[in-house]
């Protein structure tokens, strides 16, 4: 990657957007009500069509060009025994993404979406592998080789946090240059549920115990270590919830920063963005704290089993499309939701109207 996009300019552009486009949403609703079905009978599929119109300003916007963006980074807090897997797995899984052997490869292919994997802060070298038929494209944008241990000091500098957000902004700009209608986001990083839990606790005032789950499947002893590590990190760094960049720097992750940048870049460009689970939710919380209009312009794909995810969804006022007990990350939930969005757009574009099908409409009231 080359130049990065300015965060302040992006925030100004987002502030200028105003509310969702009422006229476009009304036109989308009118079109849906004219299709051969009772009004509203396809429930939240119809709601998706209306939301897409509100975000983009176009009631007939195409969703044909889809991309999944996965940001990756390592976390110094893993030295505290908070994960069931070693940090080496981050780089190894990126190689798996490139070869095409991960869950997100299968689900991105099912969603007819490209896959871009961004190394923002992986701790070690990525294994040299050949790109498979369903493999992702690797973008090297490493700011540093993993964050520092947040229990003994800030995870990163403020400048590094801003640079991570800039990577995400750049990624959206680069994807848009080739054509882009819809983005789903995902994450990869051993230890990142610890960082996400700390972020959510800091930004919402929740207790670490209430927002911290078992991540990759840790046992009770490791879970207690994880909660204690977050408590120490918050006590040591004292992040200010009114300063989301400062919170990101203190207890966050480089990949979380990049995902916040992707969200902000998509919102500024009026490109619908689909969140995955807890990690991307924490990134959305950072983005929405920077610019409150973000919350109504993102789509929540699913509700993770991580307890902190419910807190994030509630804070952002988002109702997820799916509840499948997912907890993998990688953008898997987002890729599934992209397929639902595709179904909603097909309903909009391929159903007949009452007039075109010569079907009688509802009887008017007397």
N, C-alpha and C positions, 0 to 999 in steps of 0.2 A: 504494500500500500504506500501511497505518497502523502499528499496533503490531507490534513484533517479539518473538519468543519467546525466553525466557531460555535461554542455552546450558547453564549449570550445572544448571538444573532438568531439562533434557533428558537430560543425562548421568546424573543420578540415576535418572531413569525407565528409561533403558537398562540401567543396572547392576542394577535390580530385576527385569529380565526373566528372568535366569538362562539356562540352556541351551535349545536348541530343544525343543519339546514332544514328548517320547518317545511319550506315549499317542496323540496325534494322528497321529504318523508311523506308529505300529504299526497304527492303524485304517485309514489310507490304504493301507498295504502289504497288509493283509488284504483290503480291497476290491478292489485291483488283482489280487491272486492269485485272486480268485473270478471274474474276467472270462474270456471265451472265448478264451483264449490260454495258452500255457505261461507259468508265472511268470517275470517279468523279461524276457520276449522283446521288449518294446518299449524295452528298454534305458534310456537317459537320459530318455526321455519319462516313464517311470514314476518315475525319480528326481526329476524336476521336481515331480510330484504330491506325492511324499513331502516334498520340501523345502518346498513351499508350505504343507503341513500343519504342518510343524515351526515355520515362521516365524509363521504366523497362529494356531496352536492349534486349527484347524478342518480336519478331513480332507475336508470338502466345500465349502470356501470358494469363493465366486464370484470370477471374474476379469473380470467384465463391464465394470466402469468403469475404463478405462485412460487414463492421461495420460502424455504425453511433456513433460518440462520441459527447456528449453534455456537455460542461463545464458550471458551474453555480457559480455565486457570486453576492453579494450585493454591493451597492455603497453609500458611505456617502453623496455624492452630492445630493441625493434625498431630503435631509433636505431643499434644496433650492427651492422646489416646481417645479421640472423639469419633473415629471411624472404624468400621469393620474391615476396610480395605487399605492397602498402602497407597501412598501418593503416586507411585509408579503407574498405577492403573489409569490415571488421567491421560498420559501420553500414549499408553497402549490402546486405550479406547479410541483416541483420535485416529490412530492407525487403522483400527477396525472400521471407523466411519469412512475413511478414505477407500479402504478395500471394498466396502459395501456390505459388511456382515453384521451390522448392528440393527436393533429394532427400528431406529429412526430411518435407516436406509429402506427397510421394507415398507414402512408407513409413508415416507415421503414419496416413494415410487407409486404407492396406491393412491396418493393424493395428487399425482402428476405435478409434483413440486421439485424444483431444484434444491440441492442441499449445499450450503456454504458453512464451513467450520472455521472459526477464527481463533487462533492461538493468541490470546491476550496476555496470558501470564502463566503458561505451563512451566513446571519446575525443571524439566529435563528435556533431552532431545526427543523428537518424534521419530519412532522407527520408520525407516525408509521402506515404503511398500508401494506396490503398483496400484493405480486407481482402478477399481473394479467397475463392472457395467452399471451398478447402482451406487457407485462410490461418490463421496462428497468432494467438493473442491476445498482445499486447505488454503487459508489466507494467514500468512505470518505477520502478526502485528504485536509481538511480545513486548510489553512495557518493562517487565522485570520477571525473573524466574520465580514466580509465586509471591504471595504476600508474606509479610513478617508475622510472627506469632502475636496475635492481638491481645493475648493475656499479659504480655510484658510491655506493650507499647502499641502505637498505631499500626494497623495492617499495611498501610501505605502512606505516602505523602499526599497532601492535597493536590499537588501538581499531577501526580500519577493517577489519582482518581479522576481528575478532569480529562487527562489524556485517555483514560479508558472509555469515558463517555464519548470522547471524540472519535475513537475507533468505531463505535456503533453508528455515530452520525455519518462517518465516511462510508461505512458498509451500505447504508441505505442509499446514499447518493450514488455509489458505484452500481448497485443493483438497478436503480431507477434508470441509469443511462442505457441499460439493455432492455428496459421495459419491465414494469412491475405493477401488479394490481393488488396483491395480497401477500402478507408476510406472516409466517408463524415463527416463534422463537423458542429456543431451548438452551440447555446448559450442559456442561460437563466439567466436573471438578471435585475430586475427593475432598471432603471437608466442607463443601459449600452449603450444606444445610445448617452447619454451625454458624457460618457467617450470615446466612439469611435469617436465622433465628435471632441473632444479635441485632441485625438491622431492624427487624420488625419490632423487637422489644424496645429498642431505642426510639424508633419513630412513632410508636403507638402508645408507649408507656406501659405495655403489657409486662407481666412477670416472665422472666426467662423460662420458668417451669411450665408456663401455660402455652408457650409458642414453640417449644423444642420437642421434636419427635425423635424417632429412631433411625432416620436417614437410611443408610444402606443395610440396616438390620442389626443394630447393636443390641447387646443384652442390657439388663437392668443396671449393672455396675458401670458399664461404659456410658449409659444414658445419664447417670448421676454425674459422672466426670464431665460430660458434655454440658450439662446445665451449669455446673460449677465453673467451667471454663468461661462460659458466656457471662456469668455473674462477675468473675474477676476482670474480664475484658471491659465490661461496662463501668465497673468501679475504677479501673485503671485509667481509662480514656475519657470518661465523662462526656460522651458525645451530646451535642445540643440538637434536639429534634427539630428546631427551627432552621438548622443548617444541614440540609440533606447531603450536600457534598462532603461536609465535615464528618457526618455519620458514616458515609460510604468509606471515607479514608480511614476512619478510626477502627471500624469493625467489619467492613465489607470485603468484597472480592473484586478482582480485576474483571472477571467475566460478568459479574453482576453490574458493574459500571458500564461495560460495553453493551449489555442488554438494555440498560436504561437509555443509552444513546440510541440504540435501534428504535426503541419505543418513541422517543422524542423526535427522531428523524422521520419516522412514519407519520406521526401525528402532524408534524409541520407540513408534510407533503400530502396530507389527506389520503394516505394509503392505509387501509384497515390493517391492524396488527393483532394477531391472535396469541394470547399468552399461553404458556404451558402450565406448569404447576407452581410449587412453592418458591423456587429460586427466581423464576421469571416474575412471579407475583411480588417478591421483594424488590426486584428491579423496577416494576411498575409503581410500587409505593415510593421509591426514590424519585422517579420521574414525575409522579403526581404531586409530590411535595414541592418539587421545583416549579411545576405549572399545574394548577388544579384542574384545568380543562382536560387534562390527559385522561382522567378516570372515565369520562363518558365516551371516549374515542378509542377504547381498547375493548377487545372481546375476550372473555375468559373461557377457555376451552373446557376445563374440568375442575373438579374439586379433589385435591390430593388428600391422601390419608395423613399427611403432616399436619399437626394441629395448628401451626402458625398460618397455614394457608387459609383456613376459615377466617382467621382474624384479618388477614389481608383483604380477602374478598369482601368482608363486611365493611372494612374501612373505605374501600374503593367503591362500594355500592354495586358490586358486580354479581350477577347470577350466572354460574357456570352452565355450559351446555350439557356436560356429561358428568356422571358420578360413577366411576368404574373402579374405584380403589387403586388407581394408578399411583406409583411413587418412583418411577424410573428416571424421569427427566428426559434429557436428550431432545425435547421437542415432540415427544411421542403423542401427548394429548393434543398439542396444537395441530399435528398432522391429521389426527382423527377429526378434529373440528373443521379443518379445511374441507374435508369430504362432506360434512354437514352443510357447510356454506355453499359448496358446489351443488348439493341437492336443492338448497333453497333457491339458488339462482336459476337452476333448471326449471323449477316450478314457475318462477317468474316469467321465464322466456319461452317455455315449451308447452304450457297448458293453453288450451283454447279458451276464448272468452265466451260468455253466453251468446253473444251475437254471432260470432264466427262459427260456433258449433250448432247454431239453431236450437239451443236449449233454453227453455223458459227460465227466467230469473225468479227471484223471490217475489211473492205476492205482496203488493204494497198495502199498508194499513189503511183502513177506511177513514 
